[in-house]
Amino acid sequence: MGFFENWVEMDLNPILSFSSSGKILYSNQEAQFLLSRIPSKEVFDIALKHAPKTFGVETSYIDLHMKNYIFYAVTVSYEDEEAINIKLYKSTMVKKESKLNTKNSDMGNIFTLVDLSISAMKSKSNIKFIKNYDPSIPDFKLNAKEFMKILNAALVCFDNSTIITATVMLKIGEYIRIEGKKYSLISIELTGNVPANLNKFNYDEANSYFILTKDKSKFSIDLPLILK
């Protein structure tokens, strides 16, 4: 990989190229992280909205909120009708996800912790739980106390559901850098058959122990896979 390609790949802002039909032709590392939370069509629609009227490059200043992200500007370019390129500029107000707090972390079993929260909720409700666990995930370092707090807070938002699906999985091809080291991501996803009531979520999101993504259809809690 040449200097220019490596420079784009390591850019802290999402950079993507789309075909005229919306197919992703290229996405740098930060864009791949964004796409784990935002459908690619939403990004493609933003590119079309802010594209220059003729071939060339145009930068627009915006106030765009997307899940964990706030973007203050967008640059869109295209030289022909085959591809359109977009770069989204992250606001400094956004919590730096690479600055996750790893203090007070000890080796723990993620399945045991999730099961404890599920058992506590089942003891006071008739909710049916469907578990989709990846058994290959080993014990890893995490702050169990804080994880239980945020997981319990998320589950409460689905207490009107009769079925809750809990998924624990390794996010293939995604990782995060913490203090210069690269870690894979473990994701705990919660979905219900009734939309979540976000007003019931009671957790201080200023805490930087986890990467939290939430909406009415799904909660995702991402943790770095720290093995030692």
C-alpha positions as MATLAB code, in Angstrom:
seq = 'MGFFENWVEMDLNPILSFSSSGKILYSNQEAQFLLSRIPSKEVFDIALKHAPKTFGVETSYIDLHMKNYIFYAVTVSYEDEEAINIKLYKSTMVKKESKLNTKNSDMGNIFTLVDLSISAMKSKSNIKFIKNYDPSIPDFKLNAKEFMKILNAALVCFDNSTIITATVMLKIGEYIRIEGKKYSLISIELTGNVPANLNKFNYDEANSYFILTKDKSKFSIDLPLILK';
ca = [
       0.000    0.000    0.000;
       1.463    3.361   -1.061;
       1.704    6.491    1.073;
      -1.491    8.042   -0.293;
      -3.540    4.864    0.106;
      -2.249    4.349    3.651;
      -2.981    8.005    4.488;
      -6.605    7.628    3.379;
      -6.985    4.259    5.095;
      -5.836    5.649    8.464;
      -7.820    8.893    8.235;
      -9.931    9.434   11.369;
     -12.861   10.579    9.228;
     -15.044    8.192    7.188;
     -14.191    8.124    3.462;
     -16.278    6.107    0.996;
     -16.753    5.630   -2.720;
     -20.070    4.503   -4.190;
     -21.096    3.328   -7.624;
     -23.963    5.140   -9.351;
     -26.331    2.476   -8.009;
     -25.172    2.908   -4.386;
     -22.836   -0.078   -4.173;
     -19.802    0.498   -1.950;
     -16.614    0.552   -4.007;
     -14.265    1.565   -1.183;
     -14.448    2.373    2.517;
     -11.578    3.206    4.830;
     -11.277    1.805    8.350;
     -13.287    4.598    9.969;
     -16.025    4.243    7.360;
     -16.266    0.520    8.089;
     -16.768    1.367   11.747;
     -19.509    3.832   10.797;
     -21.217    1.284    8.547;
     -21.534   -1.122   11.454;
     -24.053    1.371   12.859;
     -25.463    3.229    9.860;
     -26.966    1.614    6.714;
     -24.851    2.379    3.657;
     -27.925    3.783    1.886;
     -28.117    6.634    4.423;
     -24.537    7.626    3.632;
     -25.161    7.296   -0.114;
     -28.233    9.555    0.179;
     -26.119   12.157    2.001;
     -23.577   12.029   -0.825;
     -26.299   12.607   -3.429;
     -27.818   15.443   -1.402;
     -24.544   17.343   -1.087;
     -23.001   16.482   -4.452;
     -21.932   19.381   -6.685;
     -24.318   20.184   -9.516;
     -21.579   19.503  -12.049;
     -18.480   17.325  -11.970;
     -15.988   18.395   -9.320;
     -15.704   18.743   -5.560;
     -17.933   20.512   -3.067;
     -17.678   20.876    0.712;
     -20.789   21.705    2.756;
     -20.925   22.648    6.434;
     -23.652   20.697    8.210;
     -24.879   19.684   11.648;
     -25.521   15.996   11.134;
     -26.248   13.572   13.996;
     -25.978    9.850   13.229;
     -26.034    7.410   16.152;
     -22.797    8.012   18.125;
     -21.528   10.511   15.571;
     -21.835   14.232   14.979;
     -20.509   15.518   11.637;
     -19.839   19.190   10.972;
     -18.942   19.027    7.274;
     -19.092   16.777    4.230;
     -17.032   16.756    1.033;
     -18.455   15.074   -2.064;
     -16.621   14.612   -5.355;
     -17.175   12.871   -8.658;
     -15.373   13.012  -11.988;
     -17.791   10.888  -13.994;
     -21.136    9.133  -13.616;
     -19.567    5.851  -12.529;
     -18.587    6.739   -8.959;
     -19.202    9.310   -6.236;
     -16.885    9.886   -3.265;
     -17.738   11.237    0.169;
     -15.779   12.282    3.235;
     -17.603   13.045    6.502;
     -15.844   15.242    9.070;
     -16.373   14.223   12.680;
     -17.024   16.897   15.258;
     -14.579   17.111   18.160;
     -17.667   16.927   20.382;
     -17.974   13.231   19.573;
     -16.682   10.909   22.273;
     -13.426    9.397   21.088;
     -14.280    5.724   20.999;
     -10.590    4.824   20.862;
     -10.244    6.343   24.365;
     -12.252    3.618   26.020;
     -11.743    3.389   29.761;
     -10.069    0.055   30.440;
      -9.451    0.637   34.165;
     -10.890   -1.773   36.735;
     -11.013   -4.474   34.074;
     -10.564   -8.126   34.949;
     -10.883  -11.380   33.064;
     -14.521  -12.387   32.812;
     -16.929  -14.574   30.884;
     -19.319  -12.468   28.820;
     -21.935  -15.232   28.581;
     -22.132  -15.607   32.369;
     -22.701  -11.866   32.779;
     -25.378  -11.722   30.085;
     -27.110  -14.767   31.577;
     -27.140  -13.137   35.021;
     -28.936  -10.071   33.659;
     -31.391  -12.228   31.711;
     -32.127  -14.386   34.772;
     -32.792  -11.301   36.897;
     -35.275   -9.977   34.335;
     -36.970  -13.361   33.840;
     -37.532  -13.638   37.596;
     -39.923  -10.681   37.482;
     -41.486  -11.039   34.021;
     -42.796  -13.570   31.520;
     -40.514  -12.421   28.733;
     -39.112  -15.177   26.532;
     -35.410  -14.842   25.716;
     -33.726  -16.126   22.579;
     -29.958  -16.446   22.942;
     -27.607  -16.334   19.982;
     -24.151  -16.846   21.449;
     -20.874  -17.419   19.630;
     -19.291  -20.115   21.832;
     -15.831  -19.481   20.384;
     -15.515  -16.168   22.271;
     -13.030  -16.668   25.138;
     -12.893  -14.935   28.508;
     -11.530  -11.407   28.137;
     -10.904   -8.288   30.201;
     -13.858   -6.029   30.953;
     -15.339   -3.979   33.759;
     -18.024   -6.437   34.852;
     -19.752   -4.022   37.237;
     -20.227   -1.317   34.606;
     -21.164   -3.845   31.950;
     -23.946   -5.249   34.135;
     -25.209   -1.721   34.803;
     -25.494   -0.790   31.130;
     -26.888   -4.196   30.117;
     -29.595   -4.037   32.791;
     -30.438   -0.469   31.757;
     -30.787   -1.593   28.149;
     -32.965   -4.599   28.989;
     -35.417   -2.426   30.918;
     -36.125   -0.515   27.698;
     -37.533   -3.730   26.200;
     -39.733   -4.681   29.156;
     -42.884   -4.270   27.022;
     -41.673   -7.007   24.676;
     -42.762  -10.600   25.033;
     -39.646  -11.844   23.223;
     -36.120  -10.449   23.542;
     -33.238  -11.714   21.438;
     -29.758  -11.438   22.943;
     -26.851  -11.905   20.562;
     -23.187  -12.100   21.556;
     -20.825  -12.139   18.612;
     -17.393  -11.241   17.323;
     -17.632   -8.400   14.799;
     -15.802   -9.767   11.771;
     -13.412   -7.312   10.148;
     -13.936   -4.601   12.783;
     -11.523   -3.468   15.442;
     -10.531   -0.522   17.575;
      -7.150    0.912   18.499;
      -6.488    1.617   22.167;
      -3.141    3.128   23.120;
      -1.708    2.070   19.784;
      -2.844   -1.548   20.041;
      -5.437   -3.128   17.778;
      -8.330   -5.078   19.308;
     -11.255   -6.943   17.790;
     -14.761   -6.022   18.939;
     -17.262   -8.158   20.807;
     -20.848   -6.976   20.348;
     -23.836   -7.648   22.581;
     -27.047   -6.852   20.706;
     -30.546   -6.707   22.174;
     -33.734   -6.625   20.118;
     -37.361   -6.993   21.138;
     -40.603   -7.718   19.333;
     -41.848   -4.338   20.604;
     -39.849   -1.115   20.024;
     -37.631   -0.061   22.903;
     -38.754    2.737   25.199;
     -35.642    4.925   25.218;
     -37.084    7.086   28.008;
     -36.481    4.186   30.395;
     -32.751    4.072   29.678;
     -30.981    5.115   32.867;
     -27.220    5.043   32.443;
     -24.633    7.790   32.288;
     -23.524    7.655   28.661;
     -20.574    9.888   29.529;
     -18.921    6.752   30.859;
     -16.454    5.532   28.277;
     -16.262    1.878   29.240;
     -18.157    0.714   26.164;
     -19.310    1.794   22.721;
     -23.071    2.127   22.942;
     -25.434    2.394   19.977;
     -29.138    2.529   20.680;
     -32.386    3.121   18.888;
     -35.932    1.801   19.213;
     -35.170   -1.357   17.260;
     -31.836   -2.428   18.728;
     -29.246   -1.788   21.419;
     -25.600   -2.622   20.718;
     -22.862   -2.672   23.341;
     -19.388   -3.111   21.852;
     -16.332   -4.065   23.902;
     -12.676   -4.509   22.932;
     -11.478   -8.115   23.019;
      -8.566   -7.687   25.439;
      -7.109  -11.087   26.220;
      -4.217  -10.089   28.488;
];
